[in-house]
Amino acid sequence: MTPPDASNRPAAAPLDREALTRVRGRDPEAMERFFDLYYDRLFGHIMRLVGNQHLAEDLTHDVFLRLNRVLDRLDPERDPTAWVFTVATNVVRDHWRSRGHKDQARGTELTGAHLEVLADEADDAEEQLVRRQEQRQVRQALAALPDDDREVILLRDFEDLDSGTVGEILGLKADAVRQRHKRAVGRLGDAFRQQQDQDGAAP
């Protein structure tokens, strides 16, 4: 299945308590709204983590299968975002622990269509070229990070989740999230500068 293009779809409205109660009861209409609300966001997040579109599609499908199995745990009184991303995180970590993942070469470049780090528009053609090169370097630097580092950066900086919510997802205290994020950003900066040096040294 080809994932829908989030840029061409209107944002799904958040679900209120009544709708979440219906989701927990597996009401088809409410479940469809729940799917619409989270599918694009989860696919984009997983795509950035694994760097492969087909794999991201499969893992996103697995996330929704797992969510369907545990819908009775959904708390209608709370925003389900942390719960949904916790399930997604566990699915991706299961993949990372799998033999197939361990046998793959690490450092796959992430697809630019799903990872726009430097989003400022540039009118000048030369500036646009420089911007695209910087985007590629950031993507490569992020892909080269350890899984845990990439995970916390994506949750904090791309999903824009606060440290408390990220802590719920990763099973960490908020202070530990902040410390891990600070270290991860530092490593990302080092990897980015290394990528720039490699590009500069290339003939």
trRosetta pair geometry for C-beta under 8 A, 3 or more apart (Angstrom, degrees):
i j d omega theta_ij theta_ji phi_ij phi_ji
1 57 6.3 176 68 -169 77 125
1 61 7.5 122 38 -75 124 122
2 57 7.8 -60 -114 -107 24 141
3 39 7.4 -176 -148 151 96 104
3 40 7.1 126 172 -110 111 64
3 43 4.8 141 -133 -176 149 164
3 53 7.9 -130 9 -166 118 95
3 56 7.8 -38 -36 110 143 108
3 57 6.1 -142 -44 -100 100 94
3 60 7.4 52 -94 57 121 162
4 8 7.8 -124 170 65 88 96
4 9 5.8 42 147 -39 126 143
4 39 7.1 64 30 108 111 127
4 40 6.3 -70 75 -80 97 102
5 8 4.5 40 96 21 113 108
5 9 6.7 151 87 -16 60 95
6 9 5.8 -70 -142 41 36 106
6 40 3.9 118 -87 -168 113 143
6 41 7.8 106 -110 -57 146 53
6 44 7.0 -28 -12 -48 151 128
9 40 7.0 -169 58 -54 137 150
12 33 6.5 153 -170 -167 124 69
12 36 4.2 142 -88 122 144 99
12 37 4.1 -124 97 -87 136 60
13 33 7.8 -35 60 -164 82 115
13 37 7.7 -66 70 -95 35 105
14 37 7.0 94 -112 -137 38 133
15 19 3.9 -127 -163 96 95 128
15 20 5.2 123 127 -57 120 79
15 23 6.8 27 177 -26 161 134
15 30 7.4 85 -138 -162 131 91
15 33 6.2 123 -87 123 109 119
15 34 6.4 0 -49 -88 152 76
15 37 6.4 -81 -26 -47 102 163
15 80 7.6 2 58 14 121 122
16 19 5.2 94 50 13 64 102
16 20 7.1 -126 103 -5 31 93
17 20 5.8 -58 -146 38 30 110
17 21 6.4 34 154 -23 64 104
17 76 4.8 86 -158 157 70 105
17 77 6.7 28 -122 -92 111 44
18 21 5.7 -53 -153 32 31 114
18 22 6.7 29 150 -16 63 104
18 76 7.8 82 -57 -168 13 135
19 22 5.5 -55 -154 37 36 112
19 23 6.5 42 147 -24 67 100
19 30 5.3 173 -166 -135 73 107
19 33 6.5 -66 -170 88 130 146
19 34 7.9 170 151 -61 104 89
20 23 5.3 -44 -147 30 38 116
20 24 6.5 41 152 -19 65 100
20 30 7.9 -179 -81 -178 15 127
20 74 6.3 -148 180 149 96 120
20 75 7.9 -2 150 105 135 34
20 76 3.8 155 99 -124 113 79
20 80 6.5 173 -127 -36 123 123
21 24 5.7 -50 -152 34 33 113
21 25 6.5 23 150 -9 63 109
21 76 4.5 9 -62 -89 73 157
22 25 5.5 -61 -147 46 35 107
22 27 3.9 -39 177 24 96 140
22 29 7.6 -27 147 73 139 85
22 30 3.6 157 109 -43 112 163
23 26 7.5 35 179 -76 34 28
23 27 6.8 -71 -72 41 29 88
23 30 4.6 -129 -65 137 64 114
23 31 5.8 128 -131 -82 74 60
23 33 7.8 -105 -77 69 108 95
23 34 4.8 94 -119 -55 132 143
23 71 6.5 -135 143 -156 78 117
23 74 6.2 -70 102 114 108 167
24 71 5.4 171 -133 157 46 91
24 72 6.4 92 -168 -113 91 33
24 74 4.5 -146 -88 67 97 114
24 76 6.3 -89 -12 -52 134 101
25 30 7.8 58 59 55 86 146
26 31 6.3 13 -152 -54 50 133
26 68 7.8 69 -111 -153 106 82
26 71 6.2 115 -66 91 84 159
27 30 4.1 58 78 20 108 113
27 31 6.4 175 80 -16 51 87
28 31 5.7 -60 -144 38 28 111
28 32 6.4 31 157 -22 64 104
29 32 5.7 -52 -152 31 31 113
29 33 6.7 31 150 -16 63 103
30 33 5.7 -52 -153 36 36 112
30 34 6.3 40 148 -22 66 105
31 34 5.3 -49 -146 35 36 116
31 35 6.3 42 151 -22 65 102
31 68 8.0 50 -148 -108 131 93
32 35 5.6 -49 -149 34 33 115
32 36 6.4 33 152 -18 64 105
33 36 5.6 -54 -147 37 32 112
33 37 6.3 36 153 -26 65 106
34 37 5.7 -54 -150 31 29 115
34 38 6.6 -9 165 10 63 112
35 38 6.8 -85 -147 50 23 85
35 39 5.4 28 172 -44 70 114
35 64 6.8 43 -115 -130 94 136
36 39 6.5 -34 -114 12 20 111
37 41 7.9 -26 142 12 54 124
38 41 5.6 -76 -154 51 48 109
38 42 5.3 41 158 -21 87 113
38 84 5.5 -109 -135 -175 150 155
39 42 6.1 -66 -147 40 24 104
39 43 6.1 20 161 -18 65 110
39 60 7.0 80 -156 173 72 127
39 64 7.5 3 -100 -67 87 134
40 43 5.8 -56 -143 38 28 110
40 44 6.2 27 159 -18 64 108
41 44 6.0 -56 -149 36 27 109
41 45 6.4 25 154 -17 63 108
41 159 7.5 84 -176 -120 107 96
42 45 5.7 -56 -146 38 32 111
42 46 6.1 25 159 -13 68 109
42 60 5.4 131 117 -131 106 99
42 63 5.9 -148 175 90 143 160
42 84 7.0 -101 -78 155 121 111
42 85 7.7 -159 -105 -96 88 66
42 88 5.4 -149 -144 -98 105 143
43 46 6.0 -60 -144 42 28 105
43 47 6.0 34 155 -26 64 109
43 56 5.9 90 -163 150 71 110
43 57 7.1 21 -134 -94 111 53
43 60 4.6 1 -91 -89 75 156
44 47 5.5 -53 -145 33 28 116
44 48 6.5 27 157 -18 62 104
44 114 5.5 -171 -140 -158 74 99
44 158 8.0 -150 133 156 109 126
45 48 6.0 -58 -156 34 29 108
45 49 6.6 25 150 -18 64 108
45 85 7.4 -64 139 -125 171 100
45 88 6.6 54 94 146 131 151
45 154 6.2 123 -149 154 80 125
45 155 7.8 53 -146 -84 123 64
45 158 7.1 156 -108 105 77 126
45 159 6.3 23 -98 -67 121 116
46 49 5.4 -56 -149 36 37 113
46 50 6.1 1 165 6 73 110
46 56 4.6 145 110 -144 100 87
46 59 5.1 -169 -174 94 144 124
46 60 5.5 -163 37 -64 152 86
46 63 7.4 -139 -60 -28 144 139
46 88 6.4 -119 -67 -171 105 113
46 91 7.9 -28 -111 92 129 115
46 92 6.1 -160 -127 -79 89 119
47 50 6.8 -73 -135 50 23 84
47 51 7.4 92 173 -80 55 19
47 52 7.9 -142 -141 59 65 30
47 53 6.5 16 -127 -104 110 56
47 56 4.0 25 -84 -119 68 164
47 110 7.5 105 143 -158 77 98
47 111 6.7 -57 170 43 114 114
47 114 4.3 -58 116 161 138 162
47 115 7.7 -147 114 -44 100 94
48 51 7.6 23 -165 -67 22 60
48 110 6.0 31 -138 -149 55 142
48 114 6.0 -146 -62 131 76 105
48 115 5.2 125 -111 -85 98 108
48 142 7.7 -40 -177 137 95 138
48 150 7.7 -169 139 170 88 108
48 154 5.3 153 108 -121 133 135
48 158 6.5 1 46 91 178 178
49 56 8.0 134 54 -105 83 99
49 92 5.4 -8 124 -151 153 149
49 147 7.6 52 -167 -150 94 85
49 150 6.3 135 -126 124 64 119
49 151 6.6 42 -119 -92 113 72
49 154 6.4 -100 -69 15 83 169
50 55 5.1 -120 137 107 142 125
50 56 5.6 180 57 -72 120 81
50 59 6.7 137 -16 3 155 153
50 92 6.8 -140 -53 -138 106 104
50 95 7.0 -20 -99 113 129 149
50 108 8.0 6 156 65 51 136
51 108 4.1 152 115 98 141 111
51 109 6.7 152 -161 92 127 23
51 110 4.5 -99 -112 -94 91 64
51 111 7.0 148 -156 -11 58 75
51 143 5.7 66 -85 -122 145 115
52 55 3.9 51 88 22 115 116
52 56 6.3 172 84 -18 56 86
52 108 6.5 -9 -54 137 92 160
53 56 5.6 -57 -146 35 29 112
53 57 6.5 32 155 -22 64 102
53 111 6.4 33 -55 -23 98 157
53 114 7.9 164 -93 -21 87 143
54 57 5.7 -48 -151 31 33 113
54 58 6.6 32 151 -17 64 104
55 58 5.6 -55 -151 37 35 111
55 59 6.1 28 155 -15 69 108
55 95 7.7 114 180 -163 114 150
56 59 5.8 -56 -141 41 30 107
56 60 6.1 34 157 -21 65 107
57 60 5.9 -55 -146 36 26 110
57 61 6.5 30 153 -19 62 106
58 61 5.7 -56 -155 35 30 113
58 62 6.5 31 148 -20 65 105
59 62 5.3 -49 -149 35 37 115
59 63 6.5 46 149 -27 65 97
59 88 8.0 82 147 -154 102 78
59 91 5.6 139 -169 136 90 118
59 92 6.2 59 -174 -86 143 71
59 95 6.1 -41 -102 -45 124 149
60 63 5.5 -44 -151 26 36 116
60 64 6.9 28 154 -12 64 101
60 88 7.9 3 -113 -125 59 106
61 64 6.1 -59 -154 38 32 104
61 65 6.5 34 149 -19 66 106
62 65 5.5 -53 -148 36 35 114
62 66 6.3 32 155 -17 67 105
62 91 5.1 151 108 -152 114 132
63 66 5.9 -60 -152 39 29 107
63 67 6.2 31 151 -20 66 106
63 84 7.9 64 168 -175 119 77
63 87 5.8 115 -156 123 85 102
63 88 4.8 13 -123 -98 138 73
63 91 5.0 -115 -80 3 77 161
64 67 5.3 -46 -140 36 37 115
64 68 6.3 44 156 -25 64 101
65 68 5.7 -53 -153 31 29 114
65 69 6.8 28 150 -19 62 104
66 69 5.7 -53 -153 32 36 112
66 70 6.6 1 159 6 68 110
66 87 5.4 174 105 -171 120 115
66 90 7.7 -149 151 84 163 115
66 91 6.2 -159 7 -72 150 115
67 70 6.4 -79 -146 51 29 88
67 71 6.6 61 155 -70 67 79
67 84 6.8 15 -105 -125 132 76
67 87 5.5 107 -75 130 83 169
68 71 6.0 -13 -150 -33 32 112
70 73 4.8 -20 166 20 93 120
70 74 7.8 124 123 -36 73 77
70 87 7.3 -173 53 -100 135 129
71 74 5.4 -21 -166 -7 56 119
73 83 7.6 -177 117 -159 102 133
74 80 6.1 -8 -146 -110 99 125
74 83 6.8 143 -116 121 66 160
75 78 4.6 33 96 24 116 107
75 80 7.6 167 55 -90 68 79
75 83 7.4 163 24 -52 91 151
78 82 7.9 -53 148 40 121 110
78 83 7.5 105 101 -22 119 121
79 82 7.0 81 97 3 91 89
80 83 4.9 -64 -162 49 68 115
80 84 5.4 70 139 -28 92 103
81 84 5.8 -58 -145 36 28 110
81 85 6.2 16 161 -9 66 110
81 161 7.4 -171 136 -107 127 117
81 165 7.0 -3 100 -162 111 133
82 85 6.1 -61 -145 44 28 104
82 86 6.2 37 153 -28 64 105
82 161 7.7 128 -90 -153 79 136
82 165 4.9 -132 -87 -156 110 85
82 168 4.3 13 -175 96 135 137
82 169 5.6 -129 -157 -58 75 84
83 86 5.6 -51 -149 29 29 115
83 87 6.8 29 153 -16 62 101
84 87 6.0 -55 -158 34 32 109
84 88 6.5 29 147 -15 65 107
85 88 5.2 -49 -143 40 41 115
85 89 6.1 48 154 -25 68 101
85 155 7.0 112 173 -122 144 110
85 159 7.3 76 -108 -159 148 167
85 161 7.5 -97 34 -65 172 161
85 169 4.7 -33 108 -116 107 131
86 89 5.6 -50 -147 34 30 113
86 90 6.5 30 154 -18 62 104
86 168 6.7 -77 -67 133 121 82
86 169 4.8 -145 -78 -131 70 60
87 90 5.8 -56 -152 35 31 110
87 91 6.5 32 152 -20 65 105
88 91 5.7 -54 -150 34 33 112
88 92 6.4 28 155 -14 67 105
89 92 5.9 -57 -148 39 31 107
89 93 6.1 28 155 -18 66 109
89 151 7.0 80 -132 -157 103 125
89 169 5.4 121 -18 170 149 97
89 170 6.7 -127 -170 -87 162 60
90 93 5.7 -55 -142 39 31 110
90 94 6.3 38 155 -24 64 102
91 94 5.7 -51 -152 31 30 114
91 95 6.8 31 149 -17 61 102
92 95 5.5 -53 -155 34 37 114
92 96 6.4 39 148 -21 68 103
92 151 7.8 162 102 -105 140 112
93 96 5.3 -48 -145 35 38 114
93 97 6.4 33 155 -16 66 104
93 147 8.0 126 -108 147 71 140
94 97 5.9 -60 -150 39 30 107
94 98 6.7 46 147 -42 62 100
95 98 5.4 -44 -155 9 36 121
95 100 7.7 -56 -163 73 74 107
95 101 5.4 110 152 -53 71 136
96 101 5.2 -129 -130 129 30 163
96 147 5.5 64 -131 -126 150 166
97 101 7.3 55 38 51 18 132
97 102 7.9 2 -174 -43 25 109
98 101 4.9 94 63 7 85 99
98 102 7.0 -157 95 -4 45 89
99 102 5.7 -62 -148 41 34 109
99 103 6.1 30 156 -20 69 110
100 103 5.9 -61 -149 36 27 108
100 104 6.8 33 152 -29 62 103
101 104 5.7 -51 -155 21 36 114
104 108 7.6 -26 155 -38 121 122
105 108 7.2 117 93 -58 83 82
106 144 7.8 96 137 -131 99 48
107 140 7.8 29 -173 -163 88 75
107 143 5.6 92 -156 129 44 102
107 144 5.1 26 -119 -100 94 70
108 143 5.9 -122 77 -167 47 132
109 136 7.7 -3 -160 -161 129 80
109 139 5.9 59 -168 128 83 112
109 140 5.5 -27 -114 -93 94 77
109 143 5.6 -141 -113 3 32 168
110 114 6.9 -108 168 76 99 98
110 115 4.7 36 127 4 129 155
110 139 4.6 -134 56 -165 96 101
110 142 6.5 -27 2 84 138 114
110 143 5.1 -168 -24 -68 90 112
111 114 5.0 53 82 23 100 102
111 115 6.7 126 77 11 51 100
112 115 6.2 -89 -130 60 31 81
112 116 7.1 65 180 -80 72 66
112 135 6.2 67 -132 138 112 123
112 136 7.1 -39 -81 -87 121 70
112 139 6.3 -79 -86 -63 71 157
115 139 5.4 116 101 -109 134 102
115 142 7.3 -155 -174 66 144 151
115 158 8.0 -52 -129 -111 74 141
116 119 4.9 73 140 -89 113 91
116 135 6.8 -29 -140 -139 55 128
117 135 5.9 161 44 -132 92 72
117 138 4.3 -110 62 116 159 149
117 139 6.9 -160 -9 -58 124 69
117 142 7.5 180 -72 -29 141 140
118 131 5.9 -151 113 -163 125 85
118 134 5.4 11 12 107 162 116
118 135 5.2 -126 39 -78 102 81
118 138 6.5 143 -21 2 101 151
120 131 7.1 -126 74 -130 85 135
122 127 3.9 -145 -178 115 136 109
122 128 4.5 -170 80 -71 115 64
122 130 7.8 152 -110 56 178 91
122 131 5.1 -178 -5 -21 137 144
123 127 7.3 32 55 58 48 131
123 128 8.0 -130 80 -48 8 104
124 127 4.0 76 71 10 102 111
124 128 6.7 -168 89 -13 51 82
125 128 5.5 -52 -150 33 32 114
125 129 6.6 36 151 -21 64 102
126 129 5.6 -51 -154 31 35 114
126 130 6.6 34 150 -16 65 103
127 130 5.6 -52 -150 37 36 112
127 131 6.2 40 150 -23 66 106
128 131 5.5 -53 -147 35 32 115
128 132 6.4 32 155 -19 66 103
129 132 5.9 -52 -148 34 30 109
129 133 6.5 30 152 -18 62 105
130 133 5.7 -56 -151 36 32 112
130 134 6.4 32 151 -19 66 105
131 134 5.7 -54 -150 36 32 111
131 135 6.4 36 151 -21 65 103
132 135 5.5 -49 -149 33 35 115
132 136 6.5 36 152 -19 65 102
133 136 5.7 -52 -151 35 33 111
133 137 6.4 32 151 -19 65 106
133 199 7.4 131 -177 -178 113 161
134 137 5.6 -54 -147 37 34 112
134 138 6.3 33 154 -18 66 104
135 138 5.8 -56 -148 37 30 109
135 139 6.3 32 153 -20 64 105
136 139 5.7 -53 -149 35 32 113
136 140 6.3 28 155 -16 65 107
137 140 5.8 -55 -146 39 31 109
137 141 6.2 32 154 -20 65 107
137 192 5.9 84 140 -151 102 76
137 195 4.4 155 -155 115 90 130
137 196 5.9 47 -155 -66 152 72
137 199 6.7 -74 -92 -19 116 145
138 141 5.6 -54 -144 37 32 112
138 142 6.2 31 157 -19 66 106
138 188 7.9 33 -151 177 78 107
138 192 5.9 6 -100 -112 61 115
139 142 5.9 -57 -147 37 28 109
139 143 6.2 27 155 -18 64 109
140 143 5.7 -54 -145 38 31 112
140 144 6.4 31 155 -23 63 108
140 191 7.9 -154 113 152 72 106
140 195 5.2 134 89 -122 120 144
141 144 5.8 -59 -151 33 30 111
141 145 7.3 44 149 -38 61 94
141 188 5.7 95 137 -163 115 67
141 191 3.7 137 -154 114 89 104
141 192 4.1 -22 -77 -72 168 63
141 194 7.5 133 -110 53 99 91
141 195 5.2 -107 -63 -11 93 137
142 145 5.9 -39 -162 5 38 116
142 150 5.9 101 176 -120 81 99
142 153 6.9 -136 -135 93 105 148
142 188 6.2 16 -90 -130 67 110
142 191 7.6 158 -50 95 28 140
143 150 7.5 49 -107 -103 26 141
144 191 5.1 176 75 -154 124 137
144 195 7.9 -178 2 -63 145 113
145 149 4.1 -111 169 88 122 122
145 150 4.6 151 81 -54 117 87
145 153 7.5 58 77 8 170 139
145 184 6.7 60 -164 -156 144 89
145 187 5.9 109 -121 116 103 120
145 188 6.2 -24 -70 -83 134 77
145 191 6.4 -113 -65 -16 80 162
146 149 4.8 89 61 8 81 105
146 150 7.1 -158 90 -5 39 88
146 187 7.9 -16 16 136 91 162
147 150 5.9 -61 -148 39 31 108
147 151 6.1 37 155 -28 66 109
148 151 5.5 -53 -148 31 30 118
148 152 6.7 20 160 -13 64 104
148 180 7.1 -87 151 -167 106 127
148 184 7.7 -131 116 -89 73 121
149 152 6.4 -60 -150 36 29 101
149 153 6.4 25 156 -15 64 111
149 180 7.6 -149 -105 172 58 89
149 183 7.3 -102 -113 107 104 88
149 184 3.8 166 -153 -126 84 101
149 187 5.7 -50 -150 67 155 140
149 188 7.3 -180 157 -51 120 90
150 153 5.9 -61 -148 40 30 110
150 154 6.2 27 158 -19 67 111
150 184 7.6 -165 -47 -161 26 126
151 154 6.2 -63 -150 36 23 107
151 155 6.5 16 159 -13 63 110
151 170 7.2 123 133 -98 125 120
152 155 5.9 -56 -144 40 32 108
152 156 6.0 18 163 -8 68 113
152 166 6.6 80 -140 179 76 137
152 170 7.0 6 -89 -66 89 158
152 177 6.6 180 -143 -155 118 76
152 180 5.0 -168 -82 119 173 112
152 181 5.0 -135 146 -84 121 73
152 184 5.3 164 71 -5 115 162
153 156 6.2 -65 -140 46 25 100
153 157 5.4 -22 -180 22 67 121
153 158 7.5 58 132 -8 69 98
153 181 6.8 137 -81 -138 56 78
153 184 5.1 -143 -50 133 100 131
153 185 6.6 141 -104 -75 107 70
153 188 6.4 96 -99 -53 156 145
154 157 6.9 -63 -109 54 16 83
154 158 4.7 -27 -156 30 60 126
154 159 6.5 56 146 -10 67 98
155 158 7.4 -3 -44 51 10 84
155 159 5.1 -29 -147 39 41 127
155 161 5.2 -46 169 43 82 124
155 166 4.7 123 128 -117 131 107
155 169 6.4 -164 -137 71 149 152
155 170 7.5 -149 23 -40 169 114
156 159 7.4 40 -6 55 9 85
156 160 7.6 36 169 -109 34 22
156 161 6.4 -87 -99 62 39 74
156 163 7.2 21 -110 -83 111 64
156 166 5.8 -12 -70 -67 81 155
156 177 7.5 152 -73 166 121 108
156 181 5.2 41 -11 -121 166 137
157 160 7.3 14 -169 -75 16 54
161 165 4.3 -112 -180 89 107 125
161 166 5.1 134 106 -56 116 84
161 169 7.5 41 129 -7 162 138
162 165 5.2 91 57 12 73 101
162 166 7.0 -140 99 -3 35 91
162 174 8.0 -11 140 -132 89 115
163 166 5.6 -55 -142 42 33 111
163 167 6.1 42 154 -27 65 105
163 174 4.2 89 123 -157 108 87
163 175 7.9 76 155 -56 139 22
163 177 4.4 161 -159 88 88 129
163 178 5.2 -6 -123 -56 148 86
163 181 7.4 -107 -106 -4 99 143
164 167 5.5 -52 -152 31 29 117
164 168 6.9 34 150 -20 61 98
164 174 4.7 -20 -81 -88 61 122
164 177 7.9 -149 -57 32 21 150
165 168 5.6 -46 -155 28 37 113
165 169 6.7 34 149 -16 65 104
166 169 5.6 -55 -151 37 37 112
166 170 6.0 9 160 2 71 113
166 172 7.6 -21 121 59 80 110
166 174 7.9 101 61 -120 88 64
166 177 4.8 124 95 -147 115 145
166 181 7.9 56 113 -59 164 124
167 170 6.3 -68 -133 52 27 92
167 171 7.6 -93 176 81 57 6
167 172 4.7 -106 -136 82 75 70
167 173 5.7 -2 -147 -175 138 10
167 174 4.8 -83 -33 -72 148 53
167 176 7.0 107 -116 60 105 94
167 177 4.8 -105 -68 -33 84 131
168 171 7.9 22 -177 -69 21 35
170 177 6.8 135 49 -96 135 101
172 176 4.2 -123 180 89 112 124
172 177 5.2 139 99 -57 126 80
172 180 7.1 -28 -179 -1 171 140
173 176 4.7 92 58 6 78 105
173 177 7.2 -140 97 -7 41 85
174 177 5.5 -51 -151 32 36 115
174 178 6.5 36 152 -19 67 102
175 178 5.7 -52 -150 35 34 111
175 179 6.5 32 152 -17 66 105
176 179 5.7 -53 -147 38 34 110
176 180 6.2 32 155 -17 67 106
177 180 5.8 -57 -144 40 29 108
177 181 6.0 29 156 -20 65 109
178 181 5.7 -55 -143 38 28 112
178 182 6.3 31 156 -22 63 105
179 182 5.8 -52 -148 32 30 111
179 183 6.6 26 155 -14 63 105
180 183 5.9 -58 -151 39 32 108
180 184 6.1 32 153 -21 67 110
181 184 5.6 -55 -143 38 31 112
181 185 6.2 31 158 -20 66 105
182 185 6.0 -54 -147 34 27 109
182 186 6.6 30 152 -19 60 107
183 186 5.6 -58 -155 36 32 114
183 187 6.4 29 152 -16 67 105
184 187 5.7 -55 -149 38 33 109
184 188 6.3 37 151 -23 66 104
185 188 5.4 -49 -146 34 34 115
185 189 6.5 37 153 -21 63 101
186 189 5.8 -52 -152 33 31 111
186 190 6.6 31 150 -17 64 103
187 190 5.5 -51 -149 36 36 113
187 191 6.2 35 153 -18 68 106
188 191 5.7 -56 -146 39 32 109
188 192 6.1 35 153 -23 66 106
189 192 5.6 -52 -145 34 31 113
189 193 6.4 28 157 -16 64 104
190 193 6.0 -57 -150 38 29 107
190 194 6.3 31 151 -20 64 108
191 194 5.5 -53 -147 37 32 114
191 195 6.4 36 152 -22 65 103
192 195 5.7 -53 -151 33 31 112
192 196 6.6 33 150 -19 64 102
193 196 5.5 -49 -149 34 36 113
193 197 6.4 38 151 -20 66 102
194 197 5.6 -52 -149 35 33 112
194 198 6.4 34 152 -20 65 104
195 198 5.7 -52 -148 35 33 112
195 199 6.4 31 154 -17 65 105
196 199 5.8 -57 -148 39 31 110
196 200 6.1 30 154 -20 65 109
197 200 5.6 -57 -146 38 30 112
197 201 6.3 24 156 -16 65 109
198 201 5.9 -60 -146 39 29 106
198 202 6.6 43 152 -40 62 98
199 202 5.6 -41 -153 10 34 118
